[in-house]
Amino acid sequence: MPIPSLRVVRERLKHIKFRPGLLTEVFAFLPGKTAHMTNFEVEAMLGIDEMSLKPAEEADPSTNSYIGKCTLPRSKPKYTKKEQALLFNNDPKLMEEEQQKLSNSALDTLATKAMVFILGGIKSRWKQTIAYHFTSSSYCAETLKKFIIEILQKCHDCRLTVRVLVGDMGNRSWWQAFGIDVGPRTEKFWVPHPIRPEMRFYVMPDTVHLLKNCVEMLRSNKQIVIPNHLVQKHNLPSGLVKLDHLDQLCRFQADMKWKLAPKLNEDLLKIEHFDKMRVHNATDVFNPRVAAALKFLSFTHCGEPGMRTTAWFISTFVQWFKIVRTPMFGLGKKNPEAFQAAMGLFDLVLDLFQNMKVGNPAEWKPVQTGVKASTLVLKDLVRV
């Protein structure tokens, strides 16, 4: 069957109005798509991703309107007890009206971000963009929650079951709006499904963002302290994961024609701003070749035994990332041995990120929340 050219595809799609909010015309097409799906294939996830925009207002010829202003209100301001008494005489109605007014004022300002909503298959490969909004640097979590529930209802009407909500770790206010609470002492990673209360509705961060955040955590804090029981269990020479070990590897292979870790260089260990959030910059630091190179160097006179701890940490995280990004590598139950190995790795990663210490003084990091939430969700989801 010949594939149509891009020009033909554009010609057939030009009548669709992609206004901000729900793409109603896309939902009109979805029943035809889901009618041929099995019960196995209609299990879906809803992904939310944000991208930065250059503030501008432009004409949209498809809708004969101007776009560029915010379409979601900003988060409501919070007032201290002293401010409530001074500004509103402790009148909750006056305070609520002022909060709503300030929140809605964002609708008259130019957007700095676009928020895109994408449906994707959990047990089969497919995806479809179904909504988008323009936002400022912040947005009202309650408004976003209502919009998400509206999407869930639309999906239910199209015979799709959205089981998981996935987003980045930049703004977790919508986690709180849904009642999700994952931290050093909490593990609430699901709530009753808003449309089908008999089911669990999971919330987890995007694992690609977790990879970037984990590399940045090591880059910023210079070292990570592994808990003693894991050091002993895995026969590690020390309990420290050090950025300096990666720096030593860069210097060791700097003049080599054939490098042990070809993509690793000193610039990757010092990048700032937008470059630190590029995926390839993170995968060039955390990958199996870097782990193998550190292990090799640790046995030479140019290295030190502690490099094997850093190699173990990178290798463990890379194995975890490979499974959560491509579930066929371990989460399928057709291979019981691979499944049990994946569950064992998940338990190890939960133990590691729950008990490791980062920073001086040590404090719980957002990436620890993200890895813990993602692992708990996947462990629970695959057993359903």
C-alpha positions as CSV (number, residue, x, y, z in Angstrom):
1,M,0.0,0.0,0.0
2,P,1.6,3.3,-1.0
3,I,2.1,5.9,1.7
4,P,0.6,9.4,1.0
5,S,2.9,12.3,0.8
6,L,3.1,15.0,3.5
7,R,1.3,17.4,1.3
8,V,-1.7,15.1,1.0
9,V,-1.7,14.4,4.7
10,R,-1.7,18.2,5.5
11,E,-4.5,18.8,3.0
12,R,-6.7,16.1,4.6
13,L,-6.0,17.5,8.1
14,K,-6.2,21.2,7.5
15,H,-9.9,21.4,8.5
16,I,-9.1,20.3,12.1
17,K,-9.2,23.2,14.6
18,F,-6.4,22.8,17.1
19,R,-7.7,25.3,19.7
20,P,-6.1,25.3,23.1
21,G,-7.8,22.9,25.6
22,L,-9.4,19.6,24.6
23,L,-9.0,18.7,21.0
24,T,-12.6,17.7,20.5
25,E,-12.2,16.7,16.9
26,V,-9.4,14.3,17.8
27,F,-11.8,12.7,20.4
28,A,-14.3,12.4,17.6
29,F,-11.9,10.2,15.7
30,L,-10.8,8.1,18.7
31,P,-13.8,5.7,18.8
32,G,-13.0,4.6,15.3
33,K,-9.4,3.8,16.5
34,T,-10.4,2.1,19.7
35,A,-13.1,0.0,18.1
36,H,-10.4,-2.3,16.7
37,M,-8.4,-2.5,19.9
38,T,-8.5,-5.5,22.2
39,N,-9.1,-5.1,26.0
40,F,-5.4,-5.6,26.3
41,E,-4.6,-2.5,24.1
42,V,-7.1,0.0,25.6
43,E,-5.1,0.2,28.8
44,A,-3.5,3.7,28.5
45,M,-1.4,6.3,30.3
46,L,-1.8,10.1,30.1
47,G,1.4,12.0,29.8
48,I,1.8,15.7,30.6
49,D,4.9,17.6,29.3
50,E,5.8,21.3,29.4
51,M,8.0,23.2,27.0
52,S,9.3,26.8,27.2
53,L,7.9,29.3,24.7
54,K,9.0,32.7,23.5
55,P,6.2,35.0,24.7
56,A,4.3,36.2,21.6
57,E,0.8,36.6,20.3
58,E,0.3,35.3,16.7
59,A,-2.6,34.8,14.3
60,D,-3.9,31.3,13.8
61,P,-5.4,31.1,10.3
62,S,-7.1,27.7,11.0
63,T,-9.3,29.3,13.7
64,N,-9.3,33.0,12.6
65,S,-8.1,34.0,16.1
66,Y,-5.0,35.1,18.0
67,I,-3.2,32.7,20.2
68,G,-0.4,33.2,22.7
69,K,-2.1,34.2,25.9
70,C,-2.4,31.9,28.9
71,T,-5.4,29.5,28.9
72,L,-4.9,28.2,32.4
73,P,-5.1,30.5,35.5
74,R,-2.0,30.8,37.6
75,S,-1.7,29.4,41.1
76,K,-3.7,31.2,43.8
77,P,-1.5,33.4,46.1
78,K,-1.3,32.3,49.7
79,Y,-1.5,34.8,52.6
80,T,-0.1,34.6,56.1
81,K,-2.5,35.0,59.1
82,K,-1.1,38.6,59.5
83,E,-1.9,39.4,55.9
84,Q,-5.4,37.9,56.1
85,A,-6.2,40.1,59.1
86,L,-4.6,43.2,57.5
87,L,-5.9,42.9,54.0
88,F,-9.2,41.1,54.4
89,N,-10.2,41.6,58.0
90,N,-10.2,37.7,58.3
91,D,-13.1,37.5,55.9
92,P,-12.6,34.2,53.9
93,K,-15.0,35.3,51.2
94,L,-13.1,38.5,50.4
95,M,-9.8,36.6,50.4
96,E,-11.2,33.9,48.0
97,E,-12.5,36.6,45.6
98,E,-9.1,38.4,45.6
99,Q,-7.2,35.1,45.1
100,Q,-9.5,34.1,42.2
101,K,-9.1,37.5,40.6
102,L,-5.3,37.4,40.8
103,S,-5.3,33.8,39.5
104,N,-7.5,34.6,36.5
105,S,-5.3,37.7,35.7
106,A,-2.9,35.3,34.0
107,L,-5.4,34.8,31.2
108,D,-4.6,38.3,30.0
109,T,-0.9,37.8,29.9
110,L,1.4,36.1,27.3
111,A,2.2,32.5,28.0
112,T,5.8,31.3,28.7
113,K,5.1,27.6,28.5
114,A,3.0,25.1,26.6
115,M,1.5,22.1,28.4
116,V,0.8,19.1,26.1
117,F,-1.4,16.1,27.0
118,I,-0.6,12.8,25.2
119,L,-2.3,9.4,25.5
120,G,-0.2,6.3,25.1
121,G,-0.6,2.6,25.3
122,I,0.6,0.7,28.4
123,K,0.7,-2.8,26.9
124,S,0.9,-1.9,23.2
125,R,2.7,0.9,21.3
126,W,0.5,3.8,20.3
127,K,0.2,7.5,21.2
128,Q,-2.1,10.4,20.4
129,T,-2.0,14.1,21.4
130,I,-5.4,15.0,22.8
131,A,-5.1,18.4,24.4
132,Y,-2.8,21.4,25.1
133,H,-2.8,24.6,27.2
134,F,-0.7,27.8,27.4
135,T,0.5,28.6,30.9
136,S,2.6,31.1,32.8
137,S,5.4,30.0,35.1
138,S,2.8,28.6,37.5
139,Y,-0.7,27.3,37.1
140,C,-3.7,26.5,39.4
141,A,-3.4,22.9,40.4
142,E,-7.2,22.5,41.1
143,T,-8.1,23.8,37.7
144,L,-5.6,21.4,36.1
145,K,-7.0,18.5,38.2
146,K,-10.6,19.3,36.9
147,F,-9.2,19.4,33.3
148,I,-7.5,16.0,33.8
149,I,-10.7,14.4,35.1
150,E,-12.5,15.8,32.1
151,I,-9.9,14.1,29.9
152,L,-10.4,10.8,31.8
153,Q,-14.1,11.0,31.3
154,K,-13.7,11.6,27.5
155,C,-11.3,8.7,27.3
156,H,-13.7,6.4,29.2
157,D,-16.4,7.4,26.7
158,C,-14.0,6.3,23.9
159,R,-13.5,2.9,25.6
160,L,-10.0,3.8,26.9
161,T,-8.9,3.1,30.4
162,V,-6.3,5.6,31.7
163,R,-4.5,3.9,34.5
164,V,-1.4,6.1,35.0
165,L,-0.8,9.9,34.9
166,V,2.8,10.7,34.0
167,G,4.5,14.2,34.3
168,D,7.8,15.8,35.0
169,M,9.1,16.7,38.5
170,G,9.1,20.5,37.9
171,N,5.8,21.3,39.5
172,R,4.2,18.7,41.8
173,S,1.2,20.8,42.9
174,W,-1.1,18.6,40.8
175,W,0.3,15.6,42.8
176,Q,-1.0,17.2,45.9
177,A,-4.3,18.1,44.2
178,F,-4.9,14.4,43.6
179,G,-3.7,13.5,47.1
180,I,-0.4,11.8,46.1
181,D,2.3,12.0,48.7
182,V,5.6,10.2,48.2
183,G,8.5,11.1,50.4
184,P,11.1,9.6,52.9
185,R,8.3,8.3,55.2
186,T,5.3,8.3,52.9
187,E,4.2,6.0,50.0
188,K,0.8,7.2,48.8
189,F,1.3,6.7,45.0
190,W,-2.3,5.9,43.9
191,V,-5.8,7.1,44.5
192,P,-9.2,5.6,43.5
193,H,-9.8,6.3,39.8
194,P,-11.9,9.5,39.4
195,I,-14.2,7.8,36.8
196,R,-13.9,4.1,37.9
197,P,-13.5,4.1,41.7
198,E,-13.0,0.3,41.8
199,M,-9.7,0.8,40.0
200,R,-6.4,2.3,41.1
201,F,-5.3,5.6,39.5
202,Y,-1.5,6.0,39.6
203,V,0.7,9.1,39.4
204,M,4.4,8.9,38.6
205,P,7.1,11.2,37.1
206,D,8.6,10.8,33.7
207,T,11.6,8.5,34.0
208,V,13.6,10.3,31.3
209,H,13.5,13.4,33.6
210,L,14.6,11.2,36.5
211,L,17.7,10.2,34.5
212,K,18.6,13.8,33.8
213,N,17.9,14.8,37.4
214,C,20.0,12.0,38.8
215,V,23.0,13.0,36.8
216,E,22.5,16.6,37.8
217,M,22.2,15.6,41.5
218,L,25.6,13.9,41.3
219,R,27.0,16.9,39.3
220,S,25.7,19.4,41.9
221,N,26.5,17.6,45.1
222,K,29.8,15.9,44.0
223,Q,29.2,12.7,46.0
224,I,26.5,10.3,47.2
225,V,26.7,8.2,50.3
226,I,25.6,4.5,49.9
227,P,24.0,2.9,53.0
228,N,26.4,0.5,54.9
229,H,24.2,-2.6,54.5
230,L,24.3,-2.3,50.7
231,V,28.1,-1.7,50.8
232,Q,28.5,-4.9,52.7
233,K,25.9,-6.9,50.7
234,H,27.4,-6.0,47.4
235,N,31.1,-6.2,48.6
236,L,31.8,-2.6,47.6
237,P,35.2,-1.1,48.5
238,S,33.7,2.1,49.9
239,G,30.3,3.8,50.5
240,L,31.0,6.9,48.3
241,V,29.8,7.6,44.8
242,K,32.0,10.5,43.6
243,L,31.9,12.9,40.7
244,D,35.7,13.1,40.9
245,H,35.9,9.4,39.8
246,L,34.3,10.5,36.5
247,D,36.7,13.4,36.2
248,Q,39.7,11.1,36.8
249,L,38.4,8.8,34.0
250,C,38.1,11.8,31.6
251,R,41.7,12.8,32.3
252,F,42.9,9.2,32.0
253,Q,41.5,8.8,28.5
254,A,42.0,12.4,27.3
255,D,45.0,11.6,25.0
256,M,43.8,8.2,23.9
257,K,42.8,7.5,20.3
258,W,40.5,4.7,21.4
259,K,38.7,5.8,24.5
260,L,37.2,3.5,27.2
261,A,34.1,5.7,27.3
262,P,34.1,7.6,24.0
263,K,31.2,10.0,24.7
264,L,32.3,11.1,28.2
265,N,34.3,14.3,28.5
266,E,35.0,16.9,31.2
267,D,32.5,19.4,29.6
268,L,29.6,17.0,30.5
269,L,30.6,17.2,34.2
270,K,30.4,21.0,34.3
271,I,27.5,21.9,32.0
272,E,24.9,24.4,33.2
273,H,21.5,26.0,32.2
274,F,19.5,24.3,29.4
275,D,22.3,21.9,28.3
276,K,22.0,20.0,31.6
277,M,18.5,18.9,30.7
278,R,19.4,17.4,27.3
279,V,18.8,13.7,27.3
280,H,22.0,12.7,25.4
281,N,24.1,14.7,27.9
282,A,22.7,12.5,30.7
283,T,23.1,9.2,28.8
284,D,26.7,10.1,27.9
285,V,27.5,10.2,31.6
286,F,25.2,7.3,32.9
287,N,25.7,4.4,30.6
288,P,27.2,0.8,30.7
289,R,30.5,1.9,29.0
290,V,31.2,4.5,31.7
291,A,30.5,1.9,34.4
292,A,32.8,-0.7,32.8
293,A,35.5,1.9,32.2
294,L,35.5,2.9,35.9
295,K,35.7,-0.7,37.0
296,F,38.6,-1.3,34.7
297,L,40.4,1.9,35.9
298,S,39.9,0.9,39.5
299,F,42.3,-2.0,39.1
300,T,45.1,0.1,37.5
301,H,47.7,2.3,39.2
302,C,45.9,5.4,37.7
303,G,42.6,4.6,39.6
304,E,41.4,3.7,43.0
305,P,39.2,0.9,44.4
306,G,36.4,3.4,45.3
307,M,35.7,3.8,41.6
308,R,34.0,0.4,41.7
309,T,31.3,1.9,44.0
310,T,30.6,4.7,41.5
311,A,30.6,2.1,38.7
312,W,28.1,-0.1,40.7
313,F,25.8,2.9,41.2
314,I,25.8,3.9,37.6
315,S,25.3,0.3,36.4
316,T,22.4,-0.2,38.9
317,F,20.6,3.0,37.8
318,V,21.1,2.2,34.1
319,Q,19.6,-1.3,34.5
320,W,16.6,0.2,36.3
321,F,16.2,2.9,33.7
322,K,16.3,0.3,30.8
323,I,13.5,-1.7,32.4
324,V,11.2,1.2,33.2
325,R,11.7,2.7,29.8
326,T,11.3,-0.6,27.9
327,P,9.1,-2.9,30.0
328,M,9.6,-5.8,27.6
329,F,13.2,-6.2,29.0
330,G,11.9,-7.6,32.3
331,L,8.3,-6.7,33.2
332,G,6.6,-9.3,31.0
333,K,5.5,-12.4,32.8
334,K,6.2,-14.8,29.9
335,N,9.7,-15.1,31.2
336,P,9.4,-15.8,35.0
337,E,13.1,-15.6,35.6
338,A,13.5,-12.1,34.0
339,F,10.4,-10.9,35.8
340,Q,11.8,-12.0,39.2
341,A,15.1,-10.4,38.4
342,A,13.4,-7.1,37.5
343,M,11.4,-7.3,40.8
344,G,14.7,-7.9,42.7
345,L,16.3,-4.9,41.0
346,F,13.3,-2.8,41.9
347,D,13.6,-3.8,45.5
348,L,17.3,-2.9,45.4
349,V,16.7,0.5,43.8
350,L,14.0,1.3,46.4
351,D,16.4,0.4,49.2
352,L,19.2,2.4,47.6
353,F,17.3,5.6,47.0
354,Q,15.4,5.4,50.3
355,N,18.5,5.2,52.4
356,M,21.3,7.0,50.5
357,K,22.5,10.4,51.7
358,V,23.0,13.3,49.4
359,G,24.4,16.8,50.2
360,N,26.1,18.3,53.2
361,P,24.1,18.4,55.3
362,A,22.2,15.4,53.9
363,E,18.7,16.1,52.8
364,W,16.0,14.3,50.8
365,K,16.2,15.1,47.1
366,P,13.3,15.4,44.5
367,V,15.0,12.6,42.4
368,Q,14.7,10.3,45.4
369,T,10.9,11.0,45.5
370,G,10.7,10.4,41.7
371,V,12.6,7.1,41.6
372,K,10.7,5.9,44.6
373,A,7.3,6.8,43.1
374,S,8.1,5.4,39.7
375,T,9.3,2.1,41.1
376,L,6.3,1.6,43.5
377,V,3.9,2.4,40.7
378,L,5.4,-0.1,38.2
379,K,5.7,-2.8,40.9
380,D,2.1,-2.4,41.7
381,L,0.9,-2.0,38.1
382,V,2.6,-5.2,36.7
383,R,0.9,-7.3,39.4
384,V,-2.6,-6.1,38.3
